[in-house]
Amino acid sequence: IRSVTQYRNGGTILEMMTAEAVAHLKKANIKENFIKTLDPKAIFKDRGYPVVIQFVPLTFDSDSEDQVRDLERENDWEQGTITSTRWIKPPNKHTNHQQVAHLLAILKNPKDAN
């Protein structure tokens, strides 16, 4: 472990020295034991890489797994690359005649985000 950062909201970020150390810590049995030792209520969150997708038709349902997977296929991304999506401007703020908006997608891989 290179560093540990503790936040006021109770969150903790661990920065590892190498990619191999990260891979080792993510192994199911290692991860379970680490969480039990650290805090049984702790969860692992992978780093996310935000991408703004402009001019997405408002017919896109950001909560639909099927539509998110379609978006991945259309961009030649591996299935599961997008961890979450949300409209940048909340849907209740869209005007009646608005047809497109910007979407924020969180991707697992920095290469796909570029």
Salt bridges, closest charged atoms under 4 A:
GLU15 OE2 - ARG2 NH1 3.57
ASP46 OD1 - LYS26 NZ 2.82
GLU65 OE1 - ARG69 NH2 2.70
ASP70 OD1 - ARG73 NH2 2.16
GLU72 OE2 - ARG69 NH1 2.71
